Amino acid sequence: MNDIYTENLADFGYRERVMLAELLQAWNEQGLPADFSDDNVRFAFNHNSGYVFLVNDEYQVAMVRNGSLEIWHNLPYSGEEGFILDLMEDLDASTLNAEDVEYIQQYNPAFGREVA
């Protein structure tokens, strides 16, 4: 097991199978996130991060956050990663590249705009 990334469920340990069950439960109860493509959805595990997640042919990732499935985002310029609400909270739009700001504004048009 030298691979960092695996979709082989035999590589999942007890902890990862518990996380897999949480993913399945969230998917069954709430469905996939609205912008998450259902094209070849499968389970994956990253040995380095310890994350278990759903991935699809669009390379989108969904994970459980507060009991719900949410998309895990990668900003296009900086490469910052996280759930969109966390990115909006943790990042200062004035220090981000315009491409990253525009990406976040797809989810929250007010991000980075001055409020009078």
PAPAKE-194003 format. One line per field, with one value per residue: residue in one letter; chain; y, x, z of N, C-alpha, C in turn; residue number from 1. Coordinates in steps of 0.02 Angstrom, whole numbers, always signed. Atoms other than C-alpha are relative to their C-alpha. Example, Ala and Ser with C-alpha at 12.3 -4.5 7.8 and 13.67 -1.06 7.14 Angstrom:
# residues 2
resn	a:s
chain	A:A
n_north	-59:-59
n_east	+45:-42
n_up	+0:-3
ca_north	-225:-53
ca_east	+615:+684
ca_up	+390:+357
c_north	+60:+55
c_east	+45:-39
c_up	+0:+37
resi	1:2
***
This chain:
# residues 116
resn	m:n:d:i:y:t:e:n:l:a:d:f:g:y:r:e:r:v:m:l:a:e:l:l:q:a:w:n:e:q:g:l:p:a:d:f:s:d:d:n:v:r:f:a:f:n:h:n:s:g:y:v:f:l:v:n:d:e:y:q:v:a:m:v:r:n:g:s:l:e:i:w:h:n:l:p:y:s:g:e:e:g:f:i:l:d:l:m:e:d:l:d:a:s:t:l:n:a:e:d:v:e:y:i:q:q:y:n:p:a:f:g:r:e:v:a
chain	A:A:A:A:A:A:A:A:A:A:A:A:A:A:A:A:A:A:A:A:A:A:A:A:A:A:A:A:A:A:A:A:A:A:A:A:A:A:A:A:A:A:A:A:A:A:A:A:A:A:A:A:A:A:A:A:A:A:A:A:A:A:A:A:A:A:A:A:A:A:A:A:A:A:A:A:A:A:A:A:A:A:A:A:A:A:A:A:A:A:A:A:A:A:A:A:A:A:A:A:A:A:A:A:A:A:A:A:A:A:A:A:A:A:A:A
n_north	-59:-58:-55:-51:-2:+65:+12:+70:+3:+45:-42:-39:+31:-7:-71:-23:+30:-39:-62:+20:+8:-67:-26:+34:-24:-68:+5:+28:-45:-67:+0:-32:-73:-24:-10:+59:+43:+70:+40:+49:-15:+56:-16:-4:-11:-29:+23:-56:-45:+39:-13:+45:-47:+19:-32:+17:-8:-70:-11:-34:+37:-16:+29:-17:-57:-11:+47:-8:+4:-64:+2:-24:-43:-19:-64:+10:-34:+12:+70:+8:+51:+2:-10:-69:-44:-8:-42:-69:-24:+0:-37:-71:-11:-51:+31:+54:-13:-12:+63:+34:-38:+15:+68:-1:-39:+44:+29:-57:-59:-56:+10:-47:-64:-47:-13:-69
n_east	+42:-44:+36:+29:+71:+27:+72:+7:+29:-41:-52:+32:-1:+61:+17:+21:+65:+49:+10:+36:+70:+26:+10:+59:+59:+14:+23:+67:+48:+3:-22:-64:+4:+33:-46:-44:+20:+8:-33:-48:-16:-31:-31:-73:-34:-66:-39:-36:+45:+46:+68:+40:+42:+27:-32:+35:-41:-17:-50:+30:-5:+51:-13:+50:-15:+57:+53:+24:-49:-17:-56:-66:-22:-70:+0:-37:-65:-43:+1:+29:+52:+45:+71:+8:+13:-64:-44:+24:-14:-72:-41:+14:+6:-48:-66:+6:-1:+67:+28:+26:+58:+54:+22:+40:+61:+49:+38:+23:-17:-20:-68:-50:+28:+8:+69:+3
n_up	+0:+7:+31:-44:+17:+19:+4:-18:-68:-42:-31:-53:-66:-39:-4:+66:+15:-38:+38:+59:-20:-8:+68:+27:-36:+22:+69:-1:-32:+30:+69:+14:+4:+61:+56:+5:+55:-19:+50:-26:-70:-35:-63:+2:-63:+5:-59:-31:-36:-40:+22:+41:+36:+65:+56:+62:+59:+7:-52:-57:-62:-50:-66:-50:-43:-45:+16:+69:+54:+30:+47:-21:+55:+11:+36:+63:+4:-59:-19:-67:+0:-56:+13:+22:-57:-36:+41:-6:-68:-15:+49:+10:+72:+22:+10:+49:+71:+27:+22:-59:-23:+46:-14:-61:+14:+31:-55:-40:+39:-42:-25:+23:+21:-56:-21:-24
ca_north	+0:+133:+239:+401:+394:+239:+190:+9:-21:-159:-19:+65:+27:+26:+216:+245:+123:+220:+380:+289:+243:+427:+475:+346:+402:+585:+539:+432:+565:+724:+673:+740:+926:+1028:+1068:+895:+793:+616:+552:+396:+439:+331:+324:+371:+384:+494:+411:+575:+682:+542:+603:+486:+567:+549:+589:+594:+603:+793:+777:+856:+801:+793:+761:+765:+931:+951:+798:+856:+820:+974:+1004:+1023:+1166:+1203:+1385:+1399:+1520:+1497:+1314:+1347:+1204:+1190:+1200:+1361:+1433:+1402:+1481:+1636:+1648:+1614:+1710:+1897:+1942:+2091:+1972:+1847:+1842:+1903:+1729:+1656:+1797:+1767:+1581:+1612:+1741:+1602:+1539:+1707:+1859:+1976:+1901:+2035:+2177:+2329:+2350:+2531
ca_east	+0:+120:-10:-65:-235:-343:-517:-488:-604:-486:-361:-487:-460:-591:-587:-603:-749:-839:-811:-872:-1033:-1056:-1036:-1166:-1287:-1272:-1293:-1446:-1528:-1486:-1422:-1267:-1224:-1317:-1164:-1085:-1091:-1157:-1046:-955:-962:-848:-768:-586:-462:-307:-180:-86:-234:-337:-490:-621:-726:-830:-749:-820:-758:-754:-625:-748:-734:-874:-851:-959:-960:-1075:-1175:-1202:-1113:-1023:-904:-720:-653:-481:-457:-394:-249:-184:-231:-307:-424:-576:-764:-829:-895:-727:-633:-743:-715:-528:-471:-461:-523:-403:-253:-320:-291:-442:-467:-489:-608:-713:-719:-784:-908:-991:-1052:-1069:-1077:-1048:-876:-743:-861:-862:-1021:-1070
ca_up	+0:-63:-150:-70:-157:-170:-223:-171:-23:+37:+78:+195:+379:+516:+538:+351:+337:+475:+375:+220:+312:+359:+175:+124:+258:+208:+24:+62:+171:+73:-97:-180:-169:-300:-407:-390:-550:-531:-671:-607:-421:-316:-145:-117:+24:+38:+154:+183:+233:+309:+213:+143:+9:-148:-314:-490:-669:-658:-517:-396:-215:-86:+100:+254:+347:+497:+442:+262:+100:+35:-108:-62:-167:-239:-284:-463:-435:-258:-240:-68:-21:+88:+103:+26:+190:+274:+129:+138:+325:+324:+171:+144:-30:-36:-31:-158:-344:-444:-515:-340:-290:-446:-407:-231:-296:-396:-227:-138:-252:-105:-64:-78:-115:-2:+98:+127
c_north	+62:+60:+47:+0:-70:+2:-72:-5:-47:+39:+43:-39:+12:+73:+26:-30:+34:+65:-14:-8:+68:+33:-30:+25:+70:+0:-27:+49:+65:+2:+33:+76:+22:+6:-58:-47:-73:-48:-42:+18:-62:+24:+0:+16:+26:-18:+57:+44:-37:+9:-57:+44:-34:+39:-20:+12:+72:+21:+44:-47:+23:-38:+21:+57:+13:-43:+4:-8:+69:-10:+29:+37:+9:+65:-4:+32:-20:-74:-12:-50:+7:+4:+75:+48:+12:+45:+73:+30:+10:+44:+72:+14:+50:-30:-56:+25:+7:-64:-39:+36:-15:-70:-2:+38:-40:-28:+54:+64:+59:-7:+50:+68:+43:+10:+69:+4
c_east	+45:-34:-30:-76:-23:-76:-15:-25:+39:+56:-28:+3:-67:-24:-27:-67:-56:-14:-38:-75:-33:-15:-64:-64:-19:-27:-71:-52:-9:+16:+68:-8:-25:+47:+48:-26:-6:+30:+56:+24:+28:+32:+76:+27:+70:+37:+36:-45:-45:-73:-28:-52:-30:+38:-38:+47:+18:+54:-27:+5:-56:+17:-55:+27:-63:-60:-28:+57:+10:+59:+63:+30:+76:-2:+47:+69:+46:+5:-25:-57:-44:-73:-10:-12:+63:+48:-21:+16:+75:+42:-24:+1:+52:+70:-1:+6:-73:-34:-30:-62:-60:-28:-46:-66:-53:-47:-28:+21:+25:+73:+47:-26:-9:-74:-2:-43
c_up	+0:-30:+52:-8:-19:-3:+17:+72:+46:+35:+56:+65:+35:+1:-67:-19:+39:-37:-64:+15:+11:-68:-30:+33:-23:-72:-3:+26:-37:-74:-7:+2:-68:-60:-12:-54:+24:-51:+31:+71:+33:+65:-8:+69:-15:+64:+35:+42:+49:-20:-41:-33:-62:-53:-63:-60:-15:+50:+57:+60:+46:+64:+47:+42:+41:-20:-70:-49:-29:-47:+33:-59:+0:-39:-60:-2:+58:+19:+71:-5:+61:-21:-12:+58:+41:-38:+6:+68:+11:-45:-7:-75:-25:-12:-51:-71:-24:-22:+58:+27:-44:+11:+61:-11:-38:+53:+46:-35:+41:+25:-32:-21:+63:+15:+31:+62
resi	1:2:3:4:5:6:7:8:9:10:11:12:13:14:15:16:17:18:19:20:21:22:23:24:25:26:27:28:29:30:31:32:33:34:35:36:37:38:39:40:41:42:43:44:45:46:47:48:49:50:51:52:53:54:55:56:57:58:59:60:61:62:63:64:65:66:67:68:69:70:71:72:73:74:75:76:77:78:79:80:81:82:83:84:85:86:87:88:89:90:91:92:93:94:95:96:97:98:99:100:101:102:103:104:105:106:107:108:109:110:111:112:113:114:115:116
***
